[in-house]
Amino acid sequence: MSRWEPGGEERLRAAAIELFLEFGYENVTVAQIADRAGLTRRTFSRYFADKRDVLFAGSERLPDALAEALRRMDPSVAPYPAMLQALVDVGGVLGERVAEHAAERREIIAGSPELQERGQAKFAAAAAALATALRERGAEPSAAQLFADVGIAIFRRGFEQWTENGREADLASCIRDAAGQLAEAAAGAAYPPSAASSPA
């Protein structure tokens, strides 16, 4: 067997996803993944740190990608719309990279508390990076964190719509649509009454 197997990374990823869907993430071992791919555990370790990494490899770059996209926005654009455009820009690039197996990954993660926790940590890091970049654009700290949290919710909803619809539209368009849905819903929402004006 050659030191570097042609297409080894994708063979391992495809094998892992097949096994996760068949038996559940928690019931699959690295050895089984390597065996299904016709490779060795040593080859697996060249591409992935562990079996979770098969699903999350590259996700550690998301926080920096979002923050840098926001920093590239025209300084004259207000923080919130600048953030929305940054989300769309990153979604355009990300959609091309993760299109294959996107729906399967989402299904596997939804069925595993361990993977859901990993996903939450990933998005929390992305929100923190966005909040920092928003403060750099002049947003007040509390507003920056609120915008960032809303932005990540929009990003996640756009991703969900993208996978639910069989990727008929591109990810960037789905993120834009999610932002529009929120804006439309919020436009008709009244502020809750203050404690002082609430009936006794």
C-alpha positions in Angstrom: 0.0 0.0 0.0 1.4 3.4 -1.0 2.2 6.0 1.7 -0.4 8.4 0.4 -3.5 6.8 -0.9 -5.1 8.6 -3.9 -8.4 10.1 -2.6 -7.7 8.8 0.8 -9.3 11.6 2.7 -12.6 11.5 0.8 -12.7 7.7 0.9 -12.4 7.9 4.7 -15.0 10.6 5.0 -17.5 8.7 2.8 -16.9 5.5 4.7 -17.4 7.2 8.0 -20.6 8.9 7.0 -22.0 5.6 5.7 -21.2 3.9 9.0 -22.5 6.7 11.2 -25.8 6.6 9.3 -26.0 2.8 9.5 -25.0 2.2 13.1 -25.0 5.6 14.9 -22.0 7.8 15.5 -21.3 6.4 19.0 -21.2 2.8 17.7 -18.6 3.3 15.1 -14.8 3.1 15.6 -11.9 4.5 13.7 -10.8 1.0 12.8 -14.2 0.3 11.3 -14.0 3.5 9.2 -10.5 2.6 7.9 -11.6 -0.9 7.1 -14.7 0.2 5.2 -12.5 2.6 3.2 -9.9 -0.1 2.5 -7.2 1.9 4.3 -5.3 1.6 7.6 -5.8 3.4 11.0 -2.4 5.0 10.4 -3.7 6.5 7.1 -6.8 7.7 9.0 -4.6 9.6 11.5 -2.8 11.4 8.7 -6.1 13.1 7.7 -8.2 13.3 10.9 -7.4 13.7 14.6 -10.4 11.5 15.6 -13.7 10.4 14.2 -15.4 13.7 15.2 -12.9 15.4 13.0 -14.4 13.7 9.9 -17.5 15.8 10.4 -15.9 19.0 11.7 -12.6 19.2 9.9 -12.1 22.8 8.8 -14.8 24.2 11.0 -12.1 25.8 13.2 -11.5 28.3 10.4 -15.1 29.6 10.5 -14.6 32.2 13.3 -11.6 33.8 11.6 -13.3 33.6 8.2 -16.4 35.5 9.4 -14.4 38.1 11.3 -12.1 38.8 8.4 -15.0 39.0 6.0 -16.5 41.6 8.3 -13.3 43.6 8.6 -13.1 43.8 4.8 -16.5 45.5 4.6 -16.6 49.2 3.7 -16.1 51.2 7.0 -19.0 53.4 6.1 -21.5 50.5 6.3 -23.2 50.2 9.7 -22.2 47.2 11.8 -25.3 45.1 11.4 -25.7 45.2 7.6 -22.0 44.8 7.3 -22.2 41.6 9.4 -25.1 40.3 7.2 -23.0 40.8 4.1 -20.1 39.1 5.7 -22.3 36.1 6.5 -23.4 35.9 2.9 -19.9 36.2 1.6 -18.6 33.4 3.8 -21.6 31.3 3.0 -20.8 31.6 -0.7 -17.3 30.2 -0.2 -18.3 27.6 2.4 -21.2 26.2 0.3 -18.8 25.2 -2.4 -16.5 23.4 0.1 -19.0 21.5 2.1 -21.7 20.7 -0.4 -21.0 17.0 -0.6 -22.4 15.1 2.4 -23.9 18.3 3.9 -27.3 16.9 4.6 -25.9 13.6 5.9 -23.5 15.5 8.3 -26.5 17.5 9.7 -28.5 14.3 10.2 -25.6 12.6 12.1 -24.9 15.6 14.3 -28.6 15.9 15.1 -28.6 12.3 16.5 -25.6 12.7 18.8 -25.5 14.8 22.0 -21.7 14.8 21.8 -21.6 16.1 18.3 -24.3 18.7 19.1 -22.1 20.0 21.9 -19.2 20.2 19.6 -21.3 22.1 17.1 -22.5 24.5 19.8 -18.9 25.2 20.8 -18.0 25.9 17.2 -20.8 28.4 16.7 -20.1 30.1 20.1 -16.5 30.7 18.9 -17.8 32.1 15.7 -20.2 34.5 17.6 -17.3 35.6 19.8 -15.2 36.4 16.7 -18.0 38.3 15.1 -18.7 40.3 18.3 -15.0 41.4 18.4 -15.1 42.5 14.8 -18.3 44.4 15.3 -16.9 46.2 18.3 -13.9 47.2 16.1 -16.5 48.8 13.7 -17.9 50.9 16.5 -20.8 48.8 17.8 -21.4 49.1 21.6 -20.3 45.8 23.4 -23.8 44.7 24.2 -25.1 45.5 20.7 -22.1 43.8 19.2 -22.8 40.6 21.1 -26.5 40.7 20.3 -25.8 41.3 16.6 -23.3 38.4 16.6 -25.7 36.0 18.3 -28.4 37.0 15.8 -26.0 36.7 12.9 -25.0 33.1 13.9 -28.7 32.2 14.3 -29.2 33.5 10.7 -26.2 31.6 9.4 -27.4 28.4 11.0 -30.9 28.8 9.8 -29.7 29.5 6.3 -27.5 26.3 6.4 -30.5 24.3 7.6 -32.7 25.6 4.8 -29.9 24.8 2.3 -29.7 21.2 3.3 -33.5 20.8 3.8 -34.1 22.0 0.2 -31.6 19.6 -1.3 -29.2 22.6 -2.1 -31.5 23.8 -4.8 -30.3 27.3 -4.1 -26.8 28.2 -3.0 -25.9 28.6 0.6 -25.3 32.3 0.3 -28.9 32.8 -1.0 -30.3 30.7 1.8 -28.4 32.9 4.4 -29.8 36.0 2.7 -33.3 34.6 2.7 -33.0 33.7 6.5 -31.9 37.3 7.2 -34.9 38.6 5.2 -37.3 36.3 7.0 -36.1 37.7 10.4 -36.3 41.3 9.2 -39.9 40.7 7.9 -41.0 39.0 11.1 -39.4 41.6 13.4 -41.0 44.4 11.4 -44.4 43.3 12.6 -43.4 42.6 16.2 -44.3 45.0 19.0 -42.0 45.6 21.9 -43.1 43.8 25.1 -44.7 46.1 27.6 -42.4 47.4 30.4 -42.9 46.2 33.9 -44.3 49.6 34.8 -47.0 49.6 32.2 -48.0 45.9 32.7 -51.3 45.4 34.3 -51.1 44.4 38.0 
